[in-house]
């Protein structure tokens, strides 16, 4: 946990010199982050089911192709059998973990409690780790650098907005208009 707190402080230091959103925008984001997060959870749950179906369909297609080739006596070394399957299942497991943590954050975010923000920060950290693992598992000379650059840009934007609303979550009750 100490490592996460140090990471939090480091990001906060990196973001200090950047311009901040207007106070009204930060307040609006802080008040409405719970339902924006809920929408993200719903979309993510749907994507989990679609990803599971896509993995099963791809595995059955690869299996059928291998069966046809084997029937004609051709030895098949399935290109996608090893790292593709590993990458898919690791991505699916990390997606399920982040969706579960994000879903757990909805109620505290609605009450504007620090716990909700902390859960979103944990999801942020897991997403960074997930991006790195995915890029390394799929190691390809043509996609590694763009994947890492995309992950860095995504992490920077996420960190900016996450830390912009941090002051809204201090354990207070929901701000009434």
ABEGO torsion letter per residue (X at the ends): XAAAAAAAAAAAAAAAABBBBBAAAAAAAAAAAAAAAAAAAAAAAAAAAAAAAAAAAAAAAAAAAAAAAAAAGBBBBBAAABAAAAAAAAAAAAAAAAAAAAAAAAAAAAAGBAAAAAAAAAAAAAAAAAAAAAAAAABBAAAAAAAAAAAAAAAAAAAAAAAAAAAABAGBBBBBX
